[in-house]
Amino acid sequence: MNREEEYLRNAKDAQEWADRAATEEDRRSWLKIAQGWLNLFTRWTAEQRGPKPAGSADPDA
């Protein structure tokens, strides 16, 4: 399993725990963990693509 797959799997697992949480506080905590994994995934994949050339259009903007 590569790093990207690991980050996404961990985010999915945290989401599933959030779905089964006994309290709203636990649910929010699990969702925060899931979001953290997604942020790591986003940063890692952006770093792997390398810097964008100056003046290039951002298709996500």
N, C-alpha and C positions, 0 to 999 in steps of 0.2 A: 504494500500500500504506500503510495507516495504521500508527500506532505499535504497536498491539496485535498486528497481524499480523506486523510486523517482529520483535517480541520472540519470538513463538511460532515463527516460522520459524527464527530464530537458535538457539533452544533445540533445535528438531528437528534442525538441522544439526549442532550440537554432540553431540547424542545419537547421530547416525549416525557421526560421527567416533569416538566412544567405542566404538561397536559394532565398528569396524574397527581399533581401536588395536592396536599391535604388542606393547605391554607393559601390565601391570597399572597401572603408574605413569601411563602416558599415558591409559589408560582412566579412572582416577580424576580426572585433571586435566580431561579433556573433560567428565566428568559434573559436576564442580564448575562449569565454565563454563555448562553447560546449566542447572544449578540457579540460577545467577546471573541468566540471562535470564528464567527463570520467576519469580524473585523480583521482577525489574523489572516484568514483566507484571502480577503481583499488586498491587504498589504503585501502578503507574500506573492500573490499572482502579479501584482503591479511591479514589484521589484524584479521578478523573473522576466518580465517584458522589457525592462530597462527604461531609461528616461526617454521621454518624448522629445522629438526634435523641436527646436525653438520655432515658434510660429505655427506649429501643427494644430489643427482643429481637434477639439476634444469631443468625440462622439457621444460621451456621457453627459455633456453639459446641456 
